[in-house]
């Protein structure tokens, strides 16, 4: 009887998780996932209240993180408060700065004396657009991610896909779920999933770093938005095919070169690593995966722990990640929009682009490094520069395959416990950029 119960507990929650996060559906003419549809629906209903909600979250985060740094006893006796607000002094300061920037943006509204911070292309974009999207996604995904995590699906998939994922990408088979969730749904969902698995002890430091920086891809929907921005939406089929090819090649190369290759296979929590070889007595990897899934399901203790786990997921993202995105994203956009720093940093790419015979090489080089700040900005800049169709196509591909932009994916990684520093992220970003250019530029010459 228990065996049948466990199988049902494995099948139905896992199917629900797959349907919510991983199965593409067409809605209003666009391919997306149900979780994103739910997020967009809620955003449409309460959209006007979201900036105020984000403002309140960032304020609470700063105050509570400051109190936690002061070692208030309350934080040592409450697991939710401790997990959410206890952090290092540096990240507590980042949360406080993020709160200050939110106050400036919220009350200055982009038209006051501090427009350099609160303008629509700086803090206004982060607070009123990006955070308003993330706050809903974090709430829904945080509550529902346990459907993917806690009912044996990752164990089952891991046993089946390890023979493929380990030799190709140097990661466990369960990482296939992170990959699919990112590519079909949203890169932020993939980062949330990876962070949860690392903190739970299922990924090593190296594996988590590889998965977060390699598999947290831009969704299909947003890729279409980028291509539309450069005026080449009629080429979406070949465009996305090239993105997939570049993404796979980057995933093959980057884990095998520094800094990712130098990461250690140490675990945040010891003893949770899943076995990757099939023990004697099992006929197939699927049979062994089912056994691991049943073991995982047997650990479930009811609806209350399920909801508590989901609430903790959402709280850590709301109060830990949102302030970091506000801080890092705003500062980075101010630097990008008001200084020539990133234009200077793009100068070394000019010889490479000239060698690859890219038209308007100088204009293209100026946009490439900006992709480290925000994924959408390069397509806006190159579209406004009057560049050729070939150059616009190249930048549209590269801006998507670079992945690690600070205004979202990069900020999430830095705000989490994932073992990737800002410098390492920038090096990986450069590696992905060069690999992308070496692939897409010759193909663009064939297409154009």
C-alpha positions as CSV (number, residue, x, y, z in Angstrom):
1,X,0.0,0.0,0.0
2,X,2.8,2.4,0.9
3,X,4.5,1.6,-2.4
4,X,1.4,2.6,-4.4
5,X,1.0,5.7,-2.3
6,X,4.7,6.7,-2.9
7,X,4.3,6.1,-6.6
8,X,1.3,8.3,-6.8
9,X,3.1,11.0,-4.8
10,X,5.9,10.8,-7.3
11,X,3.8,10.8,-10.4
12,X,1.2,13.5,-9.8
13,X,3.2,16.3,-8.2
14,X,6.0,15.7,-10.7
15,X,3.6,15.9,-13.6
16,X,2.2,19.1,-12.2
17,X,5.7,20.5,-11.9
18,X,6.5,19.5,-15.5
19,X,3.3,21.1,-16.8
20,X,3.8,24.3,-14.9
21,X,7.5,24.9,-15.5
22,X,8.6,22.8,-18.5
23,X,5.9,22.3,-21.1
24,X,5.7,25.1,-23.7
25,X,2.2,26.4,-24.4
26,X,1.1,29.0,-26.9
27,X,-0.7,32.0,-25.3
28,X,-1.7,35.2,-27.0
29,X,0.5,34.3,-30.0
30,X,3.7,33.6,-27.9
31,X,5.2,30.4,-26.6
32,X,5.7,30.4,-22.9
33,X,5.1,28.3,-19.8
34,X,2.1,28.2,-17.4
35,X,4.0,29.8,-14.5
36,X,4.9,32.8,-16.7
37,X,1.2,33.1,-17.8
38,X,0.1,33.1,-14.1
39,X,2.8,35.7,-13.3
40,X,1.7,37.9,-16.2
41,X,-2.0,37.5,-15.2
42,X,-1.3,38.6,-11.6
43,X,0.9,41.5,-12.8
44,X,-1.9,42.7,-15.0
45,X,-4.4,42.7,-12.1
46,X,-2.2,44.4,-9.5
47,X,0.4,46.1,-11.8
48,X,-0.1,49.6,-10.3
49,X,0.7,48.3,-6.8
50,X,3.8,46.4,-7.7
51,X,6.4,49.3,-7.5
52,X,5.1,50.1,-4.0
53,X,5.3,46.4,-3.1
54,X,8.9,46.2,-4.3
55,X,9.7,49.4,-2.5
56,X,8.3,47.9,0.7
57,X,10.2,44.6,0.3
58,X,13.5,46.4,-0.2
59,X,12.9,48.6,2.8
60,X,12.1,45.7,5.0
61,X,15.1,43.8,3.7
62,X,17.5,46.6,4.6
63,X,16.1,47.1,8.1
64,X,15.9,43.4,8.9
65,X,19.4,42.7,7.5
66,X,20.8,45.5,9.5
67,X,19.2,44.1,12.7
68,X,20.5,40.7,11.8
69,X,24.0,42.1,11.6
70,X,23.5,43.6,15.1
71,X,22.9,40.0,16.3
72,X,19.4,40.5,17.5
73,X,18.4,37.3,19.3
74,X,15.1,37.0,17.3
75,X,17.1,35.9,14.2
76,X,18.7,33.0,16.0
77,X,15.5,31.3,17.1
78,X,13.4,31.7,13.9
79,X,14.5,29.6,10.9
80,X,12.6,31.7,8.4
81,X,14.1,35.0,9.6
82,X,17.6,33.5,10.0
83,X,17.6,31.9,6.5
84,X,16.2,35.1,4.9
85,X,18.1,37.9,6.6
86,X,21.3,36.5,8.0
87,X,24.1,37.3,5.5
88,X,27.6,38.6,5.4
89,X,28.3,42.3,6.1
90,X,29.1,42.9,2.5
91,X,25.8,41.6,1.2
92,X,23.9,43.3,4.0
93,X,25.5,46.6,2.8
94,X,24.4,45.7,-0.8
95,X,20.8,45.3,0.5
96,X,21.0,48.7,2.3
97,X,22.4,50.4,-0.8
98,X,19.6,48.8,-2.9
99,X,17.1,50.2,-0.5
100,X,18.5,53.7,-0.7
101,X,18.5,53.6,-4.5
102,X,14.9,52.4,-4.3
103,X,13.9,55.3,-2.1
104,X,15.6,57.7,-4.5
105,X,13.9,56.2,-7.5
106,X,10.4,55.8,-5.9
107,X,10.2,59.4,-4.7
108,X,12.2,61.2,-7.4
109,X,10.3,59.4,-10.2
110,X,13.0,60.1,-12.8
111,X,12.2,63.8,-13.2
112,X,13.9,65.3,-10.1
113,X,17.4,66.4,-9.3
114,X,18.5,62.8,-9.0
115,X,17.4,61.7,-12.5
116,X,20.8,60.1,-13.1
117,X,19.7,57.4,-10.6
118,X,16.0,57.4,-10.9
119,X,15.6,57.9,-14.7
120,X,13.6,55.5,-16.8
121,X,16.8,53.9,-18.2
122,X,18.4,53.5,-14.7
123,X,16.7,53.0,-11.4
124,X,13.3,53.5,-13.0
125,X,13.8,50.5,-15.2
126,X,15.0,48.3,-12.4
127,X,12.3,49.2,-9.9
128,X,9.3,49.8,-12.1
129,X,9.9,47.1,-14.8
130,X,12.4,44.4,-13.8
131,X,11.6,44.1,-10.1
132,X,7.9,44.2,-10.8
133,X,8.3,41.2,-13.1
134,X,10.6,39.3,-10.7
135,X,8.6,39.8,-7.6
136,X,5.6,37.9,-9.0
137,X,7.8,35.2,-10.6
138,X,9.6,34.7,-7.3
139,X,6.4,34.4,-5.4
140,X,4.8,31.9,-7.7
141,X,7.9,29.9,-8.6
142,X,9.1,29.8,-5.0
143,X,5.8,28.3,-3.8
144,X,5.6,25.8,-6.7
145,X,9.2,24.8,-7.2
146,X,9.0,22.0,-4.6
147,X,6.8,20.2,-7.1
148,X,10.0,19.7,-9.2
149,X,12.4,19.4,-6.3
150,X,10.8,17.4,-3.5
151,X,8.8,14.5,-5.1
152,X,11.5,12.5,-6.9
153,X,11.5,14.0,-10.4
154,X,15.2,15.2,-10.2
155,X,16.3,11.8,-8.9
156,X,14.5,10.0,-11.7
157,X,15.7,12.3,-14.4
158,X,19.2,12.3,-12.9
159,X,19.6,8.5,-13.1
160,X,18.5,8.5,-16.7
161,X,20.4,11.5,-18.1
162,X,23.7,11.2,-16.1
163,X,25.2,9.0,-18.9
164,X,24.6,12.0,-21.3
165,X,25.0,15.1,-19.1
166,X,28.2,14.0,-17.2
167,X,30.5,13.2,-20.2
168,X,29.2,16.1,-22.3
169,X,28.7,18.9,-19.8
170,X,30.5,17.6,-16.6
171,X,27.3,17.9,-14.5
172,X,24.8,15.4,-13.0
173,X,21.8,14.2,-15.1
174,X,19.4,16.1,-12.8
175,X,20.8,19.3,-14.3
176,X,18.8,18.5,-17.5
177,X,15.7,19.8,-15.6
178,X,17.5,23.2,-14.8
179,X,18.4,23.5,-18.5
180,X,14.9,22.8,-19.8
181,X,13.3,25.1,-17.3
182,X,15.6,27.9,-18.3
183,X,15.4,27.5,-22.1
184,X,11.6,27.0,-22.2
185,X,10.5,29.1,-19.3
186,X,12.8,31.7,-17.9
187,X,16.5,31.9,-16.9
188,X,15.5,33.2,-13.4
189,X,13.6,30.0,-12.8
190,X,16.8,28.0,-13.7
191,X,18.9,30.0,-11.2
192,X,16.3,29.5,-8.5
193,X,16.3,25.8,-9.1
194,X,20.2,25.6,-9.2
195,X,20.5,27.6,-6.1
196,X,18.1,25.4,-4.2
197,X,19.9,22.2,-5.3
198,X,23.3,23.6,-4.3
199,X,22.1,24.7,-0.9
200,X,20.5,21.3,-0.5
201,X,23.8,19.5,-1.1
202,X,22.8,17.9,-4.4
203,X,25.3,19.9,-6.6
204,X,29.0,20.5,-5.8
205,X,30.4,24.0,-6.0
206,X,31.8,23.3,-9.4
207,X,28.6,21.7,-10.7
208,X,26.4,24.6,-9.4
209,X,28.7,27.2,-10.9
210,X,28.7,25.4,-14.3
211,X,24.9,25.0,-14.3
212,X,24.1,28.6,-13.2
213,X,26.4,30.2,-15.7
214,X,25.9,27.8,-18.6
215,X,22.3,26.6,-18.5
216,X,20.5,29.7,-17.3
217,X,19.6,30.6,-20.8
218,X,17.3,33.4,-22.1
219,X,13.8,32.2,-22.7
220,X,12.4,31.7,-26.2
221,X,9.9,34.5,-25.7
222,X,12.5,37.1,-24.8
223,X,14.8,36.0,-27.7
224,X,11.9,36.9,-30.0
225,X,11.6,40.3,-28.4
226,X,15.4,40.9,-29.0
227,X,15.1,39.9,-32.6
228,X,12.1,42.1,-33.1
229,X,14.0,45.1,-31.7
230,X,16.6,44.8,-34.4
231,X,13.9,44.5,-37.1
232,X,14.7,40.9,-38.2
233,X,11.8,38.9,-36.7
234,X,11.2,37.1,-40.0
235,X,14.4,35.3,-39.4
236,X,13.4,33.8,-36.0
237,X,13.7,30.1,-37.1
238,X,17.4,30.2,-38.1
239,X,18.1,32.8,-35.4
240,X,17.0,30.5,-32.6
241,X,18.6,27.5,-34.2
242,X,21.9,29.3,-34.1
243,X,21.3,30.3,-30.4
244,X,20.8,26.6,-29.5
245,X,24.0,25.6,-31.4
246,X,26.0,28.4,-29.7
247,X,24.5,27.5,-26.3
248,X,25.5,23.8,-26.6
249,X,29.0,24.6,-27.8
250,X,29.5,27.1,-24.9
251,X,28.2,24.4,-22.5
252,X,30.8,22.0,-23.9
253,X,33.7,24.4,-23.7
254,X,33.3,26.7,-20.7
255,X,33.2,24.0,-18.0
256,X,36.5,22.7,-19.3
257,X,38.4,26.0,-19.1
258,X,39.1,28.4,-16.2
259,X,37.5,29.7,-14.1
260,X,34.9,27.0,-14.0
261,X,37.4,24.1,-14.5
262,X,39.2,25.3,-11.3
263,X,36.1,25.0,-9.1
264,X,36.3,22.3,-6.4
265,X,33.8,19.5,-6.1
266,X,33.0,20.4,-2.5
267,X,29.5,20.5,-1.2
268,X,27.5,23.1,0.7
269,X,25.8,20.3,2.6
270,X,27.6,16.9,2.8
271,X,26.0,13.6,2.2
272,X,23.3,14.5,-0.3
273,X,25.1,13.7,-3.5
274,X,23.2,11.3,-5.7
275,X,24.9,8.1,-6.8
276,X,25.6,8.1,-10.6
277,X,26.3,4.4,-11.2
278,X,23.6,1.8,-11.3
279,X,24.2,-0.7,-8.5
280,X,23.9,-4.4,-9.0
281,X,20.4,-5.7,-9.1
282,X,18.8,-3.0,-11.3
283,X,18.0,-3.8,-14.9
284,X,18.1,-0.2,-16.2
285,X,18.8,3.4,-15.2
286,X,15.0,4.0,-15.2
287,X,14.4,1.3,-12.6
288,X,17.2,2.7,-10.5
289,X,15.9,6.2,-10.9
290,X,12.4,5.1,-9.8
291,X,14.0,3.6,-6.6
292,X,15.8,6.9,-5.9
293,X,12.5,8.8,-6.5
294,X,10.6,6.5,-4.1
295,X,13.3,7.2,-1.5
296,X,12.9,10.9,-2.0
297,X,9.1,10.8,-1.8
298,X,9.2,8.8,1.4
299,X,10.9,11.8,3.1
300,X,7.8,14.0,2.6
301,X,6.0,14.9,5.8
302,X,2.8,16.5,4.5
303,X,1.4,19.7,3.1
304,X,2.7,22.0,5.9
305,X,6.4,21.3,5.3
306,X,5.7,21.6,1.6
307,X,4.2,25.1,2.0
308,X,6.9,26.1,4.5
309,X,9.6,25.1,2.0
310,X,7.9,27.1,-0.7
311,X,7.5,30.1,1.5
312,X,11.2,30.0,2.4
313,X,12.1,29.9,-1.3
314,X,10.0,32.9,-2.0
315,X,11.2,34.9,1.0
316,X,14.9,34.3,0.2
317,X,14.3,35.6,-3.3
318,X,12.2,38.5,-2.3
319,X,14.3,39.9,0.5
320,X,17.7,38.6,-0.7
321,X,17.8,38.9,-4.5
322,X,15.5,41.8,-5.2
323,X,17.6,44.3,-3.2
324,X,20.8,43.0,-4.9
325,X,19.3,43.4,-8.4
326,X,18.3,46.9,-7.5
327,X,21.7,47.8,-6.3
328,X,23.9,46.1,-8.9
329,X,21.5,46.8,-11.8
330,X,21.1,50.5,-11.1
331,X,24.8,51.2,-10.5
332,X,25.7,49.3,-13.7
333,X,23.1,51.1,-15.8
334,X,24.2,54.5,-14.5
335,X,27.8,53.6,-15.5
336,X,26.7,52.3,-18.9
337,X,24.5,55.3,-19.7
338,X,26.5,58.2,-18.2
339,X,30.1,57.2,-18.7
340,X,32.2,55.9,-21.6
341,X,33.6,53.0,-19.5
342,X,31.9,50.2,-21.4
343,X,32.7,51.8,-24.8
344,X,36.3,51.8,-23.8
345,X,36.1,48.2,-22.7
346,X,34.6,47.3,-26.1
347,X,37.7,48.6,-28.0
348,X,39.7,45.3,-27.7
349,X,36.8,43.6,-29.6
350,X,37.3,45.9,-32.7
351,X,40.2,43.9,-34.1
352,X,38.4,40.6,-33.7
353,X,35.2,42.0,-35.3
354,X,37.3,43.4,-38.2
355,X,39.1,40.1,-38.6
356,X,35.7,38.4,-38.8
357,X,34.7,41.0,-41.4
358,X,31.7,42.3,-39.4
359,X,30.3,45.5,-41.0
360,X,30.1,48.5,-38.6
361,X,32.7,46.8,-36.4
362,X,33.2,49.9,-34.2
363,X,29.5,50.3,-33.5
364,X,29.2,46.6,-32.8
365,X,32.2,46.6,-30.4
366,X,30.6,49.4,-28.4
367,X,27.5,47.3,-27.7
368,X,29.2,44.0,-26.8
369,X,30.4,44.7,-23.3
370,X,27.1,46.5,-22.4
371,X,25.6,43.0,-22.6
372,X,27.2,42.3,-19.2
373,X,25.0,45.0,-17.7
374,X,21.7,44.3,-19.5
375,X,20.8,41.8,-22.2
376,X,18.3,44.0,-24.0
377,X,20.4,47.1,-24.2
378,X,22.8,45.9,-27.0
379,X,19.9,45.3,-29.4
380,X,18.6,48.8,-28.7
381,X,22.0,50.4,-29.3
382,X,22.8,48.6,-32.5
383,X,19.3,49.2,-33.8
384,X,19.7,52.9,-33.2
385,X,23.2,53.0,-34.7
386,X,21.9,52.4,-38.3
387,X,24.0,49.3,-38.6
388,X,23.7,46.7,-41.4
389,X,21.2,43.8,-41.1
390,X,24.2,41.4,-40.7
391,X,25.6,43.3,-37.8
392,X,22.2,43.7,-36.1
393,X,21.7,39.9,-36.5
394,X,25.1,39.1,-35.0
395,X,24.5,41.4,-32.0
396,X,21.0,39.9,-31.5
397,X,22.5,36.4,-31.2
398,X,25.5,37.4,-29.1
399,X,23.4,39.4,-26.6
400,X,21.2,36.4,-25.9
401,X,24.1,33.8,-25.7
402,X,26.2,35.9,-23.4
403,X,23.6,35.1,-20.7
404,X,25.3,36.7,-17.6
405,X,23.9,40.2,-17.5
406,X,23.9,41.9,-14.1
407,X,20.5,43.4,-14.3
408,X,18.9,40.0,-13.9
409,X,20.7,36.6,-14.2
410,X,24.0,37.9,-13.0
411,X,22.5,39.8,-10.1
412,X,20.5,36.7,-9.1
413,X,23.7,34.6,-9.1
414,X,25.7,37.1,-7.1
415,X,22.8,37.5,-4.5
416,X,22.6,33.8,-4.0
417,X,25.0,31.4,-2.2
418,X,26.2,30.1,-5.6
419,X,30.0,30.1,-5.6
420,X,30.6,32.5,-8.5
421,X,32.3,35.9,-7.9
422,X,31.8,39.1,-10.0
423,X,35.2,38.7,-11.5
424,X,34.7,35.1,-12.4
425,X,31.3,35.9,-13.9
426,X,32.9,38.6,-16.1
427,X,35.6,36.2,-17.3
428,X,32.9,33.6,-18.2
429,X,30.9,36.3,-19.9
430,X,34.0,37.2,-22.1
431,X,34.5,33.5,-22.9
432,X,30.9,33.1,-24.0
433,X,31.1,36.3,-26.1
434,X,34.2,35.2,-28.0
435,X,32.9,31.7,-28.6
436,X,29.6,33.2,-29.8
437,X,31.3,35.6,-32.2
438,X,33.5,32.9,-33.7
439,X,30.4,30.8,-34.5
440,X,27.8,33.4,-35.5
441,X,29.9,35.7,-37.6
442,X,30.8,33.1,-40.3
443,X,27.2,31.9,-40.4
444,X,26.0,35.5,-40.7
445,X,28.2,35.9,-43.8
446,X,26.4,32.9,-45.3
447,X,22.9,34.2,-44.4
448,X,23.6,37.7,-45.6
